[in-house]
Amino acid sequence: MTRAAAAGFAAAFLLAGCGGSASKPGTPNTEAVKDALVARLQSKSLSYRWIVCVGAGRSFRGQPVVRCNVNFGEPHIVVYCAVLQFARLETNHELPAIPCGRASAG
């Protein structure tokens, strides 16, 4: 994937509503999840190029699931599906029960 294609991919996700906040119950706070994921990756000294997060349209333990694509360098993109439980980030990498189905393209 070229940098231009990656930038277009990231822009498409941003236009799809990545930056939303939890203004009503059940709405994923994508920015809070992204911030928590960034903090986790930095605490593990992991280097990444970009992170794009969108609502996954699913829930886990009553919390909306957020799907984040993390680019660790071409072509290494890792998907994290995550929720915030009591202000603590939980991802499908620690809890495989968090639903993380393939995102539908629109």
C-alpha positions in Angstrom: 0.0 0.0 0.0 1.5 3.4 -1.0 1.5 6.3 1.4 -1.0 8.1 -0.8 -3.4 5.1 -0.6 -2.9 4.9 3.1 -3.6 8.6 3.5 -6.8 8.1 1.4 -7.8 5.2 3.5 -7.3 7.2 6.7 -9.2 10.1 5.3 -12.1 7.9 4.4 -12.4 6.6 7.9 -12.2 10.2 9.3 -15.0 11.3 7.0 -17.0 8.3 8.2 -17.2 9.8 11.7 -14.0 8.8 13.5 -13.9 11.8 15.8 -17.2 11.4 17.5 -17.7 11.8 21.2 -20.2 10.1 23.5 -23.0 12.6 23.4 -25.7 10.1 24.1 -25.8 6.6 25.7 -24.6 3.8 23.5 -22.6 6.2 21.3 -18.9 5.1 21.1 -16.4 7.6 22.4 -13.9 6.9 19.6 -11.5 9.7 20.8 -11.3 8.4 24.3 -10.6 4.9 23.1 -8.0 6.2 20.6 -6.3 8.2 23.4 -6.3 5.1 25.7 -4.9 3.0 22.9 -2.2 5.5 22.1 -1.2 5.6 25.8 -1.0 1.8 25.9 1.1 1.6 22.7 3.5 4.3 24.0 3.8 2.6 27.4 5.0 -0.5 25.5 7.4 1.6 23.4 5.6 0.6 20.2 6.0 2.7 17.2 3.1 3.3 14.8 2.4 5.6 11.8 -1.3 6.3 12.3 -4.4 5.1 14.2 -8.0 5.4 12.8 -11.0 4.5 15.1 -14.6 4.1 14.2 -17.7 2.8 16.0 -18.1 -0.9 15.3 -21.9 -1.0 15.7 -21.6 -3.7 18.4 -21.4 -3.7 22.2 -19.7 -5.7 24.9 -20.8 -5.7 28.5 -23.1 -2.8 27.7 -20.4 -0.7 26.2 -20.1 0.3 22.6 -17.2 -1.3 20.7 -14.7 0.9 18.9 -12.7 -0.6 16.0 -9.2 0.9 15.6 -6.8 0.1 12.7 -3.2 0.7 13.7 -0.5 1.0 11.1 2.8 -0.3 12.5 4.5 0.3 9.1 3.5 -0.9 5.6 1.9 -3.3 5.2 1.5 -4.1 8.9 -2.0 -3.0 10.0 -3.4 -4.5 13.2 -7.1 -4.3 14.2 -8.0 -3.6 17.8 -11.6 -3.7 18.9 -11.9 -2.1 22.2 -14.2 -0.8 24.9 -13.7 1.4 27.9 -14.8 -0.4 31.1 -14.7 1.8 34.2 -12.2 4.1 32.3 -9.9 1.1 31.6 -9.2 0.1 28.0 -10.0 -3.5 27.2 -9.2 -4.9 23.7 -10.0 -8.1 21.8 -6.3 -8.9 22.1 -6.7 -9.4 25.9 -10.4 -10.4 25.8 -11.2 -12.4 22.6 -14.9 -12.3 23.6 -15.1 -8.6 22.5 -16.8 -8.8 19.1 -14.6 -7.6 16.3 -16.3 -8.6 13.0 -15.1 -7.3 9.7 -16.2 -3.7 9.2 -18.6 -3.2 6.2 -17.5 -0.9 3.5 -20.0 1.7 2.5 
